[in-house]
């Protein structure tokens, strides 16, 4: 058996050739250490992990990948060596001799993508050049060494390199030198910490975490904490270390851990309200550059909603406490101006978006915005001029007129006639007396979604001030622009849609239709038929017309019996000169024989 195995191995090696190691491009230390800190993937501080893996291809001379599986399973090792200025390996490694270790925190026994799961990671270490080194499997002709770091209390005095070796084949490959630098021993300055609860005698425990693995504290070794009398043992997964209460003298001995002085957190009192940056920018764009007045059509949201922020006396935003949840009150100057009531007007974490519109024509109006019961903390808005102009947008197929089969152009004319009657005081004269004038803006939408998308510019632009949209396009086309209408709370009236696509009032709260739904129409027809005892019917339709399931289910609901179903070829021209006697006699013969009314 032994001889057979030897012959097999010898033959296999003869066929495949010698074994080679080669670094995968971009996955090994470069020849020159980068100056950019963001690209220091391998030259990292002491006790910090490399942020890119070292990957090595293992293959034979003929290019066949080495697959170390089954009885031929082979592993590789990684080690760390000190490097002389000449680039040669220093046989005297004082850093390793003083207790330095090469460590890895990874799921090294798994291949990608399972290896990415950091919850599976474990930590292992070895002393460089010892008899026991970290081993790795060969996955589909590749070696992977990731999350490697040098662990010690002192920084290596010289450059180092990684050596990756397959002992069974006595081959190895060395990386370019890397630098193991000094880790940070001072904590960064934190300037944006917010305590959101009111409390007393609060103390913060601030620690450094490993730059490339936030689950690990620095330093990540039990030995680093042996001089701390009250330190408890570092957790087995090296995620945290806990302390008992320490004296201030003892705290000063702990470099990577800082305990703040005790302090109390008081709630912030609101001192002023201001517009947020987005609202300020929009006001600057829309205001008259001479008068600073913003013109807004009646019932349109002022500045598309006022974004407001509450500040304390130090002009810091209020995030928590009673004042951060204040209910907002609004007065007008002059008083008793008609305001809409479209929202709850309550702050959340010291900010709110106020949807306010004026529902009467007025030449000059300001808003006084303040927390309920605290009118001394108020914000006075810019001056708005509320005009009576309301623009109605009509979306329809306006390409045809006269004898054309599309009626949208006629609908557009009817809308304009109705607007003329309102503006002239013929219909609802009260609107004219209040200074309200309607304008029509027509959008030619040839019943296509792609064309509709190209027409949405005006709906996105607040300057268009569209207050109502009338749609004479199919429901599937209307759904393209419906989200914009919902966003800006613009009512939609459909003249032809009979589907149930807009029936969800939560999704389409401002949708209205002038037509019955398909189901309502069938209910009306079959209810009338039943009341007249017309319970036996014949269906006659063109081949281009399909009946929905709703038709048949409603017929069953009213006990209507379908005796026959006749399908005619479409007749494209119904003018008298094209019609001839007897054209439909063959198709309609069965109807006559049925003796149905």
C-alpha positions as CSV (number, residue, x, y, z in Angstrom):
1,X,0.0,0.0,0.0
2,X,2.8,2.4,0.9
3,X,4.6,1.7,-2.4
4,X,1.4,2.3,-4.4
5,X,0.9,5.6,-2.6
6,X,4.4,6.7,-3.4
7,X,4.0,5.8,-7.0
8,X,0.8,7.7,-7.2
9,X,2.3,10.8,-5.7
10,X,5.4,10.6,-7.9
11,X,3.3,10.3,-11.0
12,X,1.0,13.2,-10.0
13,X,4.0,15.5,-9.3
14,X,5.5,14.5,-12.6
15,X,2.3,15.5,-14.5
16,X,1.8,18.8,-12.7
17,X,5.3,20.1,-12.2
18,X,6.8,22.1,-9.3
19,X,4.7,24.0,-6.8
20,X,4.8,27.8,-6.9
21,X,3.7,30.7,-4.7
22,X,2.7,34.1,-6.0
23,X,0.9,37.1,-4.4
24,X,-2.5,38.1,-5.8
25,X,-2.3,41.6,-7.2
26,X,-3.3,44.4,-4.8
27,X,-3.5,41.9,-1.9
28,X,0.0,42.2,-0.4
29,X,2.2,45.0,1.1
30,X,3.5,47.3,-1.7
31,X,7.2,47.9,-2.4
32,X,6.8,51.5,-1.1
33,X,4.8,52.3,2.1
34,X,2.1,54.8,1.1
35,X,2.2,58.4,2.5
36,X,-1.6,58.5,2.5
37,X,-2.9,57.2,5.9
38,X,-6.0,55.9,4.3
39,X,-3.9,53.5,2.2
40,X,-1.9,52.1,5.0
41,X,-3.5,48.7,4.8
42,X,-0.6,46.7,6.0
43,X,1.7,49.2,7.8
44,X,-0.5,49.8,10.9
45,X,0.1,50.6,14.5
46,X,1.0,48.0,17.1
47,X,-2.0,45.9,18.3
48,X,-4.0,47.0,15.2
49,X,-5.1,44.6,12.5
50,X,-4.2,44.9,8.8
51,X,-7.3,46.1,6.9
52,X,-6.7,44.1,3.7
53,X,-5.9,40.4,3.6
54,X,-2.7,38.9,2.2
55,X,-3.7,36.4,-0.5
56,X,-1.3,34.0,-2.2
57,X,-1.9,31.8,-5.2
58,X,-0.6,28.3,-5.0
59,X,-0.2,26.5,-8.4
60,X,1.9,24.1,-10.4
61,X,4.2,24.9,-13.3
62,X,1.5,24.1,-15.8
63,X,-0.9,26.6,-14.2
64,X,-3.1,24.1,-12.4
65,X,-4.2,25.4,-9.0
66,X,-3.1,23.4,-6.0
67,X,-6.1,21.8,-4.3
68,X,-5.0,20.5,-0.9
69,X,-7.9,18.1,-0.2
70,X,-8.5,14.6,1.1
71,X,-5.4,12.6,2.0
72,X,-3.2,15.2,0.3
73,X,-4.4,18.0,2.7
74,X,-1.6,20.5,3.1
75,X,-1.5,23.7,5.2
76,X,0.6,26.9,5.1
77,X,2.1,29.0,7.9
78,X,2.7,32.7,8.4
79,X,5.5,34.3,10.4
80,X,6.9,37.7,11.1
81,X,10.6,38.6,10.8
82,X,12.7,41.7,11.7
83,X,14.3,43.4,8.7
84,X,17.7,45.0,8.5
85,X,18.2,48.4,6.7
86,X,19.8,46.4,3.8
87,X,16.5,44.5,3.4
88,X,17.8,41.2,4.7
89,X,16.2,39.3,7.5
90,X,17.7,40.1,11.0
91,X,18.4,36.7,12.6
92,X,18.4,38.5,16.0
93,X,14.8,39.4,16.7
94,X,14.8,41.3,20.0
95,X,11.2,42.3,19.7
96,X,10.0,38.7,19.5
97,X,12.4,37.6,22.2
98,X,10.9,40.2,24.6
99,X,7.4,38.8,24.3
100,X,6.1,40.1,20.9
101,X,3.5,38.0,19.2
102,X,1.9,37.7,15.8
103,X,-1.9,37.3,16.2
104,X,-4.9,36.9,14.0
105,X,-8.6,37.5,14.8
106,X,-10.5,35.8,12.0
107,X,-12.6,32.8,11.0
108,X,-9.4,31.3,9.4
109,X,-11.0,27.9,8.9
110,X,-13.6,29.3,6.5
111,X,-13.4,30.5,2.9
112,X,-15.1,33.6,1.6
113,X,-17.9,34.7,1.9
114,X,-18.6,32.9,5.2
115,X,-15.3,34.3,6.4
116,X,-16.6,37.8,6.3
117,X,-18.9,37.1,9.3
118,X,-17.0,38.8,12.1
119,X,-19.2,37.1,14.7
120,X,-17.5,33.9,13.9
121,X,-14.0,35.3,14.4
122,X,-11.6,33.8,17.0
123,X,-8.2,35.0,18.2
124,X,-5.0,33.1,18.0
125,X,-1.4,34.1,18.5
126,X,2.1,32.6,18.3
127,X,5.6,33.7,19.1
128,X,7.6,34.4,15.9
129,X,10.1,31.8,14.9
130,X,8.7,29.3,17.4
131,X,8.0,25.6,16.7
132,X,4.2,26.3,16.6
133,X,3.1,28.8,14.0
134,X,-0.4,29.8,12.8
135,X,-1.6,27.6,10.0
136,X,-4.0,28.1,7.2
137,X,-5.8,25.9,4.8
138,X,-5.5,26.3,1.0
139,X,-8.9,27.2,-0.5
140,X,-9.1,26.5,-4.2
141,X,-5.5,27.2,-4.8
142,X,-5.3,30.3,-2.6
143,X,-3.9,31.1,0.9
144,X,-5.7,33.8,2.9
145,X,-4.2,35.6,5.9
146,X,-6.5,38.4,7.1
147,X,-6.9,40.5,10.3
148,X,-3.2,39.9,11.3
149,X,-1.6,42.1,13.9
150,X,1.5,42.4,16.0
151,X,0.8,42.3,19.7
152,X,3.1,43.6,22.5
153,X,3.6,46.6,24.9
154,X,6.6,47.9,22.9
155,X,6.9,48.8,19.3
156,X,9.3,46.8,17.1
157,X,12.5,48.7,16.7
158,X,12.8,48.0,12.9
159,X,10.8,47.2,9.8
160,X,9.3,43.7,9.6
161,X,8.0,41.4,6.8
162,X,5.6,38.4,6.6
163,X,6.8,35.0,5.5
164,X,4.3,32.6,4.1
165,X,5.5,29.0,3.9
166,X,4.3,25.5,2.9
167,X,6.5,23.3,5.0
168,X,5.6,20.1,3.3
169,X,7.0,21.4,0.0
170,X,9.8,23.5,1.6
171,X,8.7,26.6,-0.4
172,X,8.0,30.1,1.0
173,X,7.4,33.7,-0.2
174,X,8.2,36.9,1.6
175,X,6.2,40.2,1.5
176,X,7.8,43.6,1.1
177,X,8.8,45.2,4.4
178,X,6.1,46.8,6.6
179,X,6.2,49.3,9.4
180,X,4.6,48.6,12.8
181,X,4.1,52.1,14.3
182,X,3.4,53.5,17.7
183,X,-0.3,53.4,18.7
184,X,-2.2,56.4,20.0
185,X,-1.8,57.0,23.7
186,X,-4.0,60.1,23.9
187,X,-7.7,60.2,23.5
188,X,-9.3,62.3,20.7
189,X,-11.3,65.3,21.5
190,X,-15.0,64.7,21.3
191,X,-17.1,67.7,20.4
192,X,-20.4,66.3,19.3
193,X,-21.5,64.1,22.2
194,X,-25.2,64.6,23.3
195,X,-26.7,63.2,26.5
196,X,-30.4,62.9,25.7
197,X,-31.6,62.2,29.3
198,X,-31.7,64.5,32.3
199,X,-29.6,62.9,35.0
200,X,-27.3,63.5,37.9
201,X,-23.8,62.2,38.9
202,X,-23.1,60.9,35.4
203,X,-19.7,59.5,34.7
204,X,-18.4,58.4,31.3
205,X,-15.9,55.6,30.7
206,X,-14.1,56.4,27.5
207,X,-11.8,53.8,25.9
208,X,-10.0,53.4,22.6
209,X,-11.2,50.8,20.2
210,X,-9.1,49.0,17.6
211,X,-9.2,51.1,14.4
212,X,-10.1,48.1,12.1
213,X,-12.2,46.1,14.6
214,X,-14.4,48.2,16.9
215,X,-15.2,45.1,19.0
216,X,-11.6,45.1,20.5
217,X,-10.2,47.5,23.0
218,X,-6.6,48.8,23.0
219,X,-4.4,47.3,24.2
220,X,-6.0,43.9,23.5
221,X,-3.9,41.8,25.8
222,X,-4.4,40.6,29.3
223,X,-0.8,41.4,30.2
224,X,-1.4,45.1,29.5
225,X,-3.7,45.3,32.4
226,X,-1.8,43.3,35.0
227,X,-0.6,46.5,36.8
228,X,-4.2,47.6,37.4
229,X,-5.2,46.5,40.9
230,X,-8.9,46.7,40.3
231,X,-9.1,45.4,36.7
232,X,-11.1,42.3,36.1
233,X,-10.0,39.7,33.6
234,X,-10.2,40.5,29.9
235,X,-13.2,38.7,28.3
236,X,-12.3,35.6,26.3
237,X,-13.5,37.2,23.1
238,X,-11.4,40.3,23.9
239,X,-14.4,42.6,23.3
240,X,-14.2,44.4,26.6
241,X,-12.7,44.8,30.1
242,X,-14.6,45.9,33.1
243,X,-13.4,47.9,36.1
244,X,-14.6,48.4,39.7
245,X,-14.9,51.9,41.0
246,X,-11.4,53.4,41.0
247,X,-9.8,56.3,42.8
248,X,-8.7,59.3,40.7
249,X,-5.1,58.3,41.5
250,X,-5.6,54.8,40.1
251,X,-7.5,56.1,37.0
252,X,-4.4,58.1,36.0
253,X,-2.4,54.9,35.6
254,X,-4.8,53.6,32.9
255,X,-3.7,55.0,29.6
256,X,-6.3,53.6,27.3
257,X,-9.2,54.1,29.7
258,X,-10.5,57.5,31.0
259,X,-13.2,58.1,33.5
260,X,-14.7,61.5,33.3
261,X,-15.5,63.6,36.4
262,X,-19.1,63.2,37.7
263,X,-21.5,65.8,36.2
264,X,-25.2,66.5,35.9
265,X,-27.2,66.8,32.8
266,X,-29.9,69.5,32.9
267,X,-32.7,69.9,30.3
268,X,-32.3,72.7,27.8
269,X,-34.7,75.7,27.9
270,X,-35.9,77.0,24.6
271,X,-34.7,80.5,23.9
272,X,-35.4,81.1,20.2
273,X,-36.8,79.5,17.0
274,X,-35.1,79.8,13.6
275,X,-35.6,78.6,10.0
276,X,-33.4,75.7,9.0
277,X,-30.9,76.0,6.2
278,X,-33.1,74.5,3.5
279,X,-36.0,76.9,4.3
280,X,-33.6,79.9,4.4
281,X,-32.2,78.9,1.0
282,X,-35.7,78.6,-0.6
283,X,-36.7,81.9,0.9
284,X,-33.7,83.5,-0.7
285,X,-34.5,82.1,-4.1
286,X,-38.2,83.0,-4.1
287,X,-38.2,86.5,-2.5
288,X,-38.5,89.7,-4.4
289,X,-35.0,91.1,-4.4
290,X,-36.3,94.6,-3.8
291,X,-39.2,94.2,-1.4
292,X,-38.1,90.8,0.2
293,X,-41.7,89.7,-0.2
294,X,-42.6,86.2,-1.3
295,X,-45.7,85.7,-3.5
296,X,-47.6,82.5,-2.8
297,X,-50.9,81.4,-4.4
298,X,-53.8,81.0,-2.1
299,X,-53.9,77.6,-0.3
300,X,-50.3,76.8,-1.3
301,X,-47.9,75.8,1.4
302,X,-45.6,78.7,2.4
303,X,-42.1,77.9,1.2
304,X,-43.2,74.3,0.6
305,X,-43.4,73.9,4.4
306,X,-41.4,75.8,7.0
307,X,-38.5,73.8,8.5
308,X,-37.8,75.2,12.0
309,X,-35.3,74.5,14.7
310,X,-35.4,75.3,18.5
311,X,-32.3,76.7,20.1
312,X,-31.3,77.3,23.7
313,X,-29.7,80.5,25.1
314,X,-26.3,79.4,23.8
315,X,-27.8,78.9,20.3
316,X,-27.4,75.1,20.5
317,X,-30.1,73.0,19.1
318,X,-32.4,71.4,21.7
319,X,-32.6,67.6,21.3
320,X,-34.3,66.4,24.4
321,X,-36.3,67.6,27.5
322,X,-39.8,69.0,27.7
323,X,-39.1,72.0,25.4
324,X,-38.0,69.6,22.6
325,X,-41.5,68.3,22.3
326,X,-43.4,71.6,22.5
327,X,-46.7,72.1,20.7
328,X,-46.5,75.0,18.3
329,X,-48.9,78.0,18.1
330,X,-49.3,80.3,15.1
331,X,-50.6,83.9,15.0
332,X,-50.9,86.2,12.0
333,X,-50.2,89.8,11.4
334,X,-52.7,91.2,10.7
335,X,-54.8,89.0,13.0
336,X,-57.7,86.8,12.0
337,X,-56.2,85.7,8.7
338,X,-57.6,82.4,7.4
339,X,-55.0,79.6,8.1
340,X,-55.2,75.9,7.1
341,X,-54.9,73.2,9.8
342,X,-53.1,70.4,8.0
343,X,-50.7,69.1,10.7
344,X,-50.4,68.5,14.4
345,X,-47.8,71.3,14.9
346,X,-45.7,69.5,17.5
347,X,-41.9,69.5,17.8
348,X,-39.8,66.3,17.6
349,X,-36.3,66.5,19.1
350,X,-36.4,70.3,18.8
351,X,-37.4,70.6,15.2
352,X,-40.5,70.6,13.1
353,X,-41.8,71.0,9.5
354,X,-44.7,73.4,9.5
355,X,-47.2,72.9,6.6
356,X,-49.0,76.2,6.6
357,X,-51.1,77.8,3.9
358,X,-53.2,81.0,3.8
359,X,-56.8,80.4,2.6
360,X,-57.7,84.0,1.6
361,X,-56.2,86.7,-0.7
362,X,-54.1,89.2,1.3
363,X,-51.6,91.7,0.2
364,X,-49.3,91.3,3.2
365,X,-49.2,88.7,6.0
366,X,-46.6,87.5,8.5
367,X,-46.7,84.4,10.8
368,X,-45.8,84.6,14.5
369,X,-44.6,81.1,15.5
370,X,-44.0,80.2,19.1
371,X,-44.1,77.3,21.6
372,X,-47.6,77.1,23.2
373,X,-47.6,79.2,26.4
374,X,-44.2,80.9,25.6
375,X,-45.0,83.7,23.2
376,X,-41.9,85.6,24.4
377,X,-40.0,82.9,22.5
378,X,-41.3,83.6,19.0
379,X,-40.2,83.7,15.4
380,X,-41.6,86.2,13.0
381,X,-41.7,85.0,9.4
382,X,-40.9,87.0,6.3
383,X,-43.7,88.9,4.6
384,X,-45.9,86.9,2.2
385,X,-48.3,88.2,-0.4
386,X,-51.1,85.7,-1.0
387,X,-52.5,86.0,-4.6
388,X,-55.8,84.6,-5.8
389,X,-54.3,82.8,-8.8
390,X,-54.9,79.1,-8.8
391,X,-53.4,77.1,-11.6
392,X,-55.2,74.0,-12.8
393,X,-53.1,71.5,-14.7
394,X,-54.7,69.2,-17.3
395,X,-53.0,66.0,-18.3
396,X,-54.5,64.6,-21.5
397,X,-53.8,63.4,-25.1
398,X,-54.3,66.7,-26.9
399,X,-53.1,65.6,-30.4
400,X,-56.5,64.9,-31.8
401,X,-59.5,67.2,-32.4
402,X,-62.7,67.4,-34.5
403,X,-63.5,63.9,-35.8
404,X,-60.6,62.3,-34.0
405,X,-61.3,59.4,-31.7
406,X,-59.4,61.1,-28.7
407,X,-61.8,63.3,-26.7
408,X,-59.1,64.8,-24.5
409,X,-58.8,68.0,-26.6
410,X,-62.6,68.5,-26.1
411,X,-62.2,67.9,-22.4
412,X,-59.4,70.6,-22.3
413,X,-61.9,73.0,-24.0
414,X,-64.6,72.2,-21.5
415,X,-62.2,72.9,-18.6
416,X,-61.3,76.2,-20.1
417,X,-65.0,77.2,-20.7
418,X,-65.7,76.3,-17.0
419,X,-62.8,78.4,-15.8
420,X,-63.9,81.3,-17.9
421,X,-67.4,81.1,-16.4
422,X,-65.9,81.0,-12.8
423,X,-63.5,83.9,-13.5
424,X,-66.4,86.0,-15.0
425,X,-68.6,85.3,-12.0
426,X,-71.2,83.3,-13.9
427,X,-70.5,80.2,-11.8
428,X,-69.8,80.5,-8.1
429,X,-69.6,84.3,-8.2
430,X,-68.3,84.4,-4.5
431,X,-64.9,83.3,-5.8
432,X,-64.5,86.3,-8.1
433,X,-65.6,88.6,-5.3
434,X,-62.8,87.2,-3.1
435,X,-60.2,87.9,-5.8
436,X,-59.7,84.3,-6.9
437,X,-58.8,83.6,-10.5
438,X,-58.2,80.2,-12.1
439,X,-55.6,79.6,-14.8
440,X,-55.3,76.5,-17.1
441,X,-52.0,74.8,-17.9
442,X,-52.4,72.0,-20.4
443,X,-49.9,69.1,-20.7
444,X,-50.0,67.0,-23.9
445,X,-49.5,63.4,-22.6
446,X,-50.1,60.9,-25.5
447,X,-51.2,58.2,-23.1
448,X,-47.7,56.9,-22.7
449,X,-45.7,56.6,-19.5
450,X,-42.4,57.7,-21.1
451,X,-44.0,60.9,-22.4
452,X,-45.4,61.6,-18.9
453,X,-42.0,61.4,-17.3
454,X,-40.8,64.1,-19.6
455,X,-43.6,66.4,-18.5
456,X,-43.0,66.3,-14.8
457,X,-40.6,69.2,-14.6
458,X,-43.3,71.7,-13.7
459,X,-44.7,69.4,-11.0
460,X,-41.3,69.2,-9.3
461,X,-40.8,73.0,-9.5
462,X,-42.5,74.9,-6.7
463,X,-42.6,78.0,-8.9
464,X,-45.3,76.3,-11.1
465,X,-47.8,76.6,-8.2
466,X,-50.2,74.0,-9.6
467,X,-53.1,73.8,-7.2
468,X,-55.2,71.1,-8.9
469,X,-54.6,68.4,-11.6
470,X,-57.3,67.1,-13.9
471,X,-56.4,63.9,-15.6
472,X,-58.0,62.5,-18.8
473,X,-55.3,59.8,-19.3
474,X,-55.6,56.2,-18.3
475,X,-55.0,55.2,-14.7
476,X,-51.7,53.4,-15.4
477,X,-50.3,56.6,-16.9
478,X,-51.7,58.8,-14.1
479,X,-49.8,56.7,-11.6
480,X,-46.6,58.0,-13.0
481,X,-47.2,61.6,-11.7
482,X,-49.4,60.7,-8.7
483,X,-46.5,60.4,-6.2
484,X,-45.6,64.1,-6.9
485,X,-49.2,65.1,-6.3
486,X,-49.3,63.2,-3.0
487,X,-46.0,64.8,-1.9
488,X,-47.2,68.3,-2.5
489,X,-50.8,67.6,-1.4
490,X,-52.2,68.5,-4.8
491,X,-55.7,67.1,-5.5
492,X,-56.2,64.9,-8.6
493,X,-59.5,64.6,-10.4
494,X,-59.8,61.8,-13.1
495,X,-62.4,62.1,-15.8
496,X,-62.0,58.6,-17.3
497,X,-60.3,56.2,-14.9
498,X,-62.7,53.4,-13.9
499,X,-60.1,51.1,-12.3
500,X,-59.6,50.5,-8.6
501,X,-55.9,51.4,-8.8
502,X,-56.5,54.6,-6.7
503,X,-58.9,53.1,-4.2
504,X,-56.4,53.1,-1.3
505,X,-57.0,56.4,0.4
506,X,-53.8,56.0,2.5
507,X,-51.7,56.0,-0.7
508,X,-53.9,58.4,-2.7
509,X,-55.6,60.7,-0.2
510,X,-56.3,63.5,-2.7
511,X,-57.7,61.3,-5.6
512,X,-61.1,61.9,-6.9
513,X,-62.9,60.4,-9.9
514,X,-65.9,61.6,-12.0
515,X,-66.5,58.1,-13.3
516,X,-67.9,54.9,-11.8
517,X,-65.5,52.1,-11.2
518,X,-65.8,49.1,-13.5
519,X,-67.5,47.2,-10.7
520,X,-70.0,50.0,-9.9
521,X,-70.9,50.2,-13.6
522,X,-71.6,46.4,-13.9
523,X,-73.6,46.5,-10.7
524,X,-75.8,49.2,-12.1
525,X,-76.3,47.5,-15.5
526,X,-77.1,44.1,-14.1
527,X,-79.3,45.4,-11.3
528,X,-81.4,47.3,-13.9
529,X,-81.6,44.1,-16.1
530,X,-82.7,42.0,-13.2
531,X,-85.4,44.5,-12.2
532,X,-86.8,44.2,-15.7
533,X,-86.5,40.4,-15.7
534,X,-83.8,40.5,-18.4
535,X,-82.0,37.6,-16.9
536,X,-80.9,35.9,-20.1
537,X,-78.5,37.8,-22.2
538,X,-76.2,37.5,-25.2
539,X,-72.8,39.2,-25.3
540,X,-71.7,40.8,-28.5
541,X,-68.3,42.4,-28.7
542,X,-65.4,43.1,-31.0
543,X,-62.4,40.9,-30.9
544,X,-60.3,43.8,-29.6
545,X,-62.4,44.3,-26.5
546,X,-61.8,42.1,-23.5
547,X,-64.2,41.6,-20.5
548,X,-62.7,41.5,-17.1
549,X,-63.5,38.9,-14.4
550,X,-65.6,41.6,-12.7
551,X,-68.1,41.4,-15.5
552,X,-68.7,37.7,-15.1
553,X,-68.7,37.7,-11.3
554,X,-71.2,40.6,-11.2
555,X,-73.5,38.7,-13.7
556,X,-73.5,35.7,-11.4
557,X,-74.2,37.9,-8.4
558,X,-77.5,39.0,-10.0
559,X,-78.4,35.6,-11.5
560,X,-77.8,36.8,-15.1
561,X,-77.5,33.9,-17.5
562,X,-75.2,34.3,-20.5
563,X,-76.8,32.4,-23.4
564,X,-74.3,33.2,-26.1
565,X,-71.1,35.0,-26.7
566,X,-70.5,36.4,-30.2
567,X,-67.2,38.0,-31.1
568,X,-67.1,40.3,-34.2
569,X,-64.1,41.4,-36.2
570,X,-63.3,45.0,-35.6
571,X,-64.9,47.4,-38.1
572,X,-62.5,50.3,-38.4
573,X,-64.8,52.6,-40.3
574,X,-68.5,52.9,-39.5
575,X,-69.4,55.6,-42.0
576,X,-72.6,54.7,-44.0
577,X,-70.8,54.5,-47.4
578,X,-68.7,51.6,-46.1
579,X,-71.6,49.6,-44.6
580,X,-73.5,47.0,-46.7
581,X,-76.7,45.1,-46.3
582,X,-76.2,41.7,-44.7
583,X,-72.7,42.3,-43.5
584,X,-73.4,41.0,-40.0
585,X,-76.3,38.6,-40.9
586,X,-74.1,35.5,-40.4
587,X,-72.7,36.7,-37.1
588,X,-76.0,37.9,-35.6
589,X,-78.1,34.9,-36.8
590,X,-77.8,33.1,-33.5
591,X,-79.1,36.2,-31.7
592,X,-82.3,36.2,-33.7
593,X,-82.9,32.5,-33.1
594,X,-82.5,32.9,-29.3
595,X,-85.8,34.9,-29.2
596,X,-84.2,37.0,-26.4
597,X,-85.4,40.6,-25.7
